[in-house]
C-alpha cells in the first residue's frame, strides 16, 4: 500500500460477549423467523396494493394484507427490542444498531399513520394505498440496513476465523 492509504480496521459489530449473548438467546431465532415472514407478507401485500391501484379491485384484500404486514412489523419491533436488550443491555438505540432503530421508527410511524387513516377514514382508499406504499418504501430501506448489518456480522465472523487460523499456524510453526 502507498503511504497514507492504509485502511483503519472498522469496529466489529459485536464484542465477544455480545456475540455470545446473541448466539445464546432464543430471540435471535425469533428475529430470524419473523424477518422472512414479514418479507413474504410485504411481497404479497405490494402485489395486492398495486393491483388495487391499477384496477380498483381488491380493496379489502389489499387492506387486510397491509394490516397483516403491519402486525408483523409491530411484533418484530417488540421482539427486536427484547433481543437488543439481551445482546447489548438496552432496549433500543444500542450503538451497533442506532441508525437502524431510528429508521425503524419512521417505518412504524408510516404504518401506524396508515392504520389511523383506515380507522378514521381520513384518506380515500387510493390515498390509503399510496400511504401504504410510502410505508413499504421505508420498510425496504430499513430491511436493507439490517441486511447490511447481517453481512457485516458475517464478515466479522470470517475475519475472526482467519485470525484464529493464523494464530494456530504460528503456534504450530
Secondary structure, DSSP 8 states (H G I E B T S, - for coil): --TT--------SS-HHHHHHHHH-HHHHHHHHHHHHHHHHHHHHHHHHHHHHHHS--HHHHHHHHHHHHHHHHHHHHHHHHHHHHHHSSSS--GGGHHHHHHHHHHHHHHHHHHHHHHHT-S-HHHHHHHHHHHHHHHHHHHHHHHHHHHHHHHHHHHHHHHHHHHHHHHH-
